Amino acid sequence: MSGHSKWATIKRKKGAIDAKRGAIFTKIIKEITIAARDGEDISANPRLRTAVNKAKAANMPNDNIERAIKKGAGTLDGVTYEEVRYEGYGPGGVAIMVDCLTDNKNRTTPEIKIIFSKNGGNLGESGSVSYMFDRKGMIIVESGQTTEDDLMEKLLDFDIEDIKTENESIVITTSPEGFNDVSDFMATTKLSLLMNQITLVSKNTISLDEKKATQCLKIIEMLEEHDDTQEVYSNGDISDEIMAKLNEE
């Protein structure tokens, strides 16, 4: 798990600095629209609830959120999005999965394939790497706000699988079923979170040397920047020493 959560922390920190608000809003609106197909009631639709929480964390206006929900539920006309998952391998044999929401799969598929092929990767068949990941709830608490022991005590009655400190941040892992209860509780603490969602966690990780780490970070960054990408998952593990060196460059 360490490789994935470290990677997620890096990604979230980088995203908070680099990403444009408009691009973030577009991705979240797509997610809300898809989630709302299963119903407009947030309390009865965990996926919609998670998407709306993500929108609020990004300071998205309520009007945008409500409009996206209505479009997804069919009470407003809008673009129809399709969920597509791409699976493949990056440099060093690292497994990579990309979840996209697209209104034109015939456009998105070749674009994702080009990103893989031009950056030392190969796009594989459906199921080629998904078996390497488990679905988990993951909450990452920004460093310096609380302690691992304090959180562990407060979360004793919840469905927690793991709490550990990584990169000075505290990573809380839950089952998918227990995620919403923990997420709701964390909202009452007012702690600043780097990540708060159900995600995919690699069962095993592949350690990367500096060259392969640089190549993998490049391909993942390009995939994340694609307009249709919602999430990118990888089982690559970059050591703290190599990451610190890359951050200095």
C-alpha positions as CSV (number, residue, x, y, z in Angstrom):
1,M,0.0,0.0,0.0
2,S,2.9,2.4,0.7
3,G,3.7,2.9,-2.9
4,H,0.2,3.9,-3.8
5,S,-0.5,6.3,-0.9
6,K,2.8,8.0,-1.4
7,W,2.0,8.4,-5.0
8,A,-1.4,9.7,-4.2
9,T,0.0,12.3,-1.7
10,I,2.5,13.5,-4.3
11,K,-0.2,13.7,-6.9
12,R,-2.7,15.6,-4.7
13,K,0.0,18.1,-3.5
14,K,1.1,18.7,-7.1
15,G,-2.5,19.0,-8.3
16,A,-3.3,21.6,-5.7
17,I,-0.5,23.8,-7.0
18,D,-0.5,23.2,-10.7
19,A,-4.0,22.4,-11.8
20,K,-6.3,25.1,-13.3
21,R,-9.6,25.5,-11.5
22,G,-11.6,25.3,-14.7
23,A,-10.0,21.9,-15.6
24,I,-10.7,20.6,-12.1
25,F,-14.3,21.8,-12.2
26,T,-14.8,20.1,-15.6
27,K,-13.6,16.7,-14.3
28,I,-15.7,16.9,-11.1
29,I,-18.8,18.0,-13.1
30,K,-18.5,14.9,-15.3
31,E,-18.2,12.7,-12.2
32,I,-21.3,14.3,-10.6
33,T,-23.2,13.8,-13.8
34,I,-22.4,10.1,-14.1
35,A,-23.0,9.5,-10.4
36,A,-26.4,11.2,-10.5
37,R,-27.7,8.6,-12.9
38,D,-28.2,6.4,-9.9
39,G,-30.4,9.0,-8.2
40,E,-30.3,12.6,-7.0
41,D,-30.6,11.7,-3.3
42,I,-27.1,12.2,-1.9
43,S,-27.8,10.3,1.2
44,A,-28.8,7.2,-0.8
45,N,-26.1,7.5,-3.5
46,P,-22.6,7.1,-2.0
47,R,-20.9,7.8,-5.3
48,L,-22.8,11.1,-5.8
49,R,-22.0,12.0,-2.2
50,T,-18.3,11.5,-2.7
51,A,-18.4,13.6,-5.9
52,V,-20.3,16.4,-4.3
53,N,-17.9,16.5,-1.4
54,K,-15.0,16.7,-3.9
55,A,-16.7,19.6,-5.6
56,K,-17.2,21.5,-2.3
57,A,-13.6,20.9,-1.4
58,A,-12.6,22.5,-4.7
59,N,-14.9,25.5,-3.8
60,M,-17.3,24.8,-6.8
61,P,-20.4,27.0,-6.7
62,N,-23.6,25.3,-5.5
63,D,-25.3,26.2,-8.8
64,N,-22.7,24.2,-10.8
65,I,-23.2,21.2,-8.5
66,E,-27.0,21.3,-8.7
67,R,-27.0,21.7,-12.5
68,A,-24.6,18.7,-12.9
69,I,-26.9,16.6,-10.7
70,K,-30.0,17.5,-12.7
71,K,-28.2,16.8,-16.0
72,G,-27.1,13.4,-14.7
73,A,-30.6,12.6,-13.4
74,G,-32.1,13.5,-16.7
75,T,-34.1,16.6,-15.6
76,L,-31.9,18.9,-17.6
77,D,-30.6,18.4,-21.2
78,G,-26.8,17.8,-21.3
79,V,-24.0,15.9,-22.8
80,T,-24.0,12.1,-22.3
81,Y,-20.8,10.8,-20.8
82,E,-19.5,7.2,-21.0
83,E,-17.2,5.6,-18.4
84,V,-14.1,4.0,-19.9
85,R,-11.2,2.4,-18.2
86,Y,-7.8,2.0,-19.9
87,E,-5.2,-0.5,-18.6
88,G,-1.6,-0.9,-19.6
89,Y,2.0,-0.8,-18.6
90,G,4.4,2.1,-18.2
91,P,8.3,2.2,-18.1
92,G,9.8,-0.4,-15.8
93,G,6.7,-2.7,-16.1
94,V,4.6,-0.5,-13.9
95,A,0.9,-1.2,-14.1
96,I,-1.2,1.9,-15.0
97,M,-5.0,2.3,-15.1
98,V,-6.8,5.3,-16.3
99,D,-10.5,6.1,-15.6
100,C,-12.0,8.4,-18.1
101,L,-15.4,10.0,-18.7
102,T,-15.9,10.9,-22.4
103,D,-18.6,12.0,-24.7
104,N,-16.6,10.4,-27.6
105,K,-14.8,7.2,-27.0
106,N,-13.5,7.1,-30.6
107,R,-11.6,10.3,-29.9
108,T,-10.4,9.5,-26.4
109,T,-9.1,5.9,-27.0
110,P,-6.5,6.8,-29.6
111,E,-5.4,9.9,-27.6
112,I,-4.7,7.7,-24.5
113,K,-3.0,5.1,-26.6
114,I,-0.6,7.7,-28.0
115,I,0.3,8.9,-24.5
116,F,1.2,5.4,-23.6
117,S,3.1,4.6,-26.8
118,K,5.1,7.8,-26.9
119,N,6.3,7.5,-23.3
120,G,7.6,4.0,-23.1
121,G,4.3,2.3,-22.2
122,N,1.8,0.0,-23.9
123,L,-2.0,0.1,-23.7
124,G,-3.3,-3.4,-22.8
125,E,-6.6,-5.3,-22.9
126,S,-9.4,-4.9,-20.4
127,G,-8.4,-6.8,-17.2
128,S,-4.7,-6.9,-18.0
129,V,-3.7,-5.0,-14.8
130,S,-7.0,-4.4,-12.9
131,Y,-6.5,-7.6,-10.9
132,M,-3.5,-6.0,-9.3
133,F,-5.6,-3.4,-7.4
134,D,-8.2,-3.4,-4.6
135,R,-10.9,-0.9,-4.1
136,K,-10.5,1.0,-0.8
137,G,-11.5,4.2,0.8
138,M,-8.5,6.5,1.3
139,I,-8.3,9.7,3.4
140,I,-5.0,11.6,3.7
141,V,-4.8,14.2,6.4
142,E,-2.4,17.0,5.7
143,S,0.6,17.1,8.0
144,G,1.0,19.0,11.2
145,Q,-2.7,19.1,12.3
146,T,-3.0,16.0,14.5
147,T,-1.3,12.8,15.4
148,E,-1.7,9.2,14.3
149,D,-2.5,8.1,17.9
150,D,-5.2,10.8,18.3
151,L,-6.9,9.8,15.1
152,M,-6.7,6.1,15.9
153,E,-8.5,6.8,19.2
154,K,-11.2,8.9,17.6
155,L,-11.8,6.3,14.9
156,L,-12.0,3.1,17.1
157,D,-15.7,2.6,16.4
158,F,-15.4,2.9,12.6
159,D,-14.5,0.4,9.9
160,I,-10.8,1.3,9.6
161,E,-8.4,-1.1,7.9
162,D,-5.2,0.9,8.5
163,I,-3.9,4.3,9.8
164,K,-0.2,5.2,9.2
165,T,2.0,8.2,8.8
166,E,3.6,8.6,5.4
167,N,5.5,11.7,4.1
168,E,4.4,13.4,7.4
169,S,0.8,13.1,6.4
170,I,-1.6,10.6,8.0
171,V,-3.2,8.0,5.6
172,I,-6.4,6.4,6.7
173,T,-7.6,3.3,4.7
174,T,-11.2,2.0,5.0
175,S,-13.3,-0.6,3.3
176,P,-15.5,0.9,0.5
177,E,-18.6,0.1,2.6
178,G,-17.2,2.0,5.6
179,F,-15.8,5.0,3.7
180,N,-18.8,7.3,3.9
181,D,-19.2,7.0,7.7
182,V,-15.5,7.8,8.2
183,S,-15.6,10.6,5.6
184,D,-18.6,12.2,7.4
185,F,-16.8,12.0,10.7
186,M,-13.6,13.6,9.3
187,A,-15.7,16.5,8.0
188,T,-16.7,17.3,11.6
189,T,-13.0,17.6,12.6
190,K,-12.3,20.4,10.2
191,L,-9.0,18.9,9.3
192,S,-7.5,19.8,5.9
193,L,-7.4,16.7,3.7
194,L,-5.2,16.0,0.7
195,M,-7.4,13.1,-0.4
196,N,-10.8,11.9,0.5
197,Q,-12.3,9.3,-1.8
198,I,-12.8,5.7,-2.7
199,T,-9.9,4.7,-4.9
200,L,-7.9,1.7,-6.1
201,V,-4.9,0.6,-4.1
202,S,-2.2,-1.6,-5.6
203,K,-1.7,-5.1,-3.9
204,N,2.0,-5.0,-4.7
205,T,4.4,-2.2,-5.8
206,I,7.3,-2.0,-8.2
207,S,10.3,-0.1,-7.0
208,L,11.7,2.4,-9.5
209,D,15.1,3.8,-10.0
210,E,15.6,7.5,-10.8
211,K,15.4,7.1,-14.6
212,K,12.3,4.9,-14.5
213,A,10.7,7.1,-11.8
214,T,11.2,10.2,-14.0
215,Q,9.7,8.4,-17.0
216,C,6.7,7.1,-15.0
217,L,6.0,10.5,-13.5
218,K,6.0,12.0,-17.0
219,I,3.5,9.5,-18.4
220,I,1.2,9.8,-15.4
221,E,1.3,13.6,-15.5
222,M,0.4,13.5,-19.2
223,L,-2.5,11.1,-18.6
224,E,-3.8,13.2,-15.7
225,E,-3.7,16.3,-17.9
226,H,-6.0,14.7,-20.5
227,D,-9.4,16.4,-20.5
228,D,-11.3,13.2,-20.1
229,T,-9.2,11.7,-17.4
230,Q,-10.8,11.4,-13.9
231,E,-8.2,9.2,-12.1
232,V,-4.9,7.5,-12.8
233,Y,-3.7,4.5,-10.7
234,S,-0.3,2.9,-10.6
235,N,1.7,0.4,-8.6
236,G,5.0,2.3,-9.0
237,D,6.9,3.0,-5.8
238,I,9.4,5.9,-5.7
239,S,11.7,6.0,-2.7
240,D,11.7,9.2,-0.6
241,E,15.4,9.8,-1.6
242,I,14.7,9.7,-5.3
243,M,11.5,11.8,-5.0
244,A,13.4,14.4,-3.0
245,K,16.0,14.5,-5.7
246,L,13.4,14.8,-8.5
247,N,11.7,17.6,-6.6
248,E,14.9,19.6,-6.5
249,E,15.3,19.5,-10.3
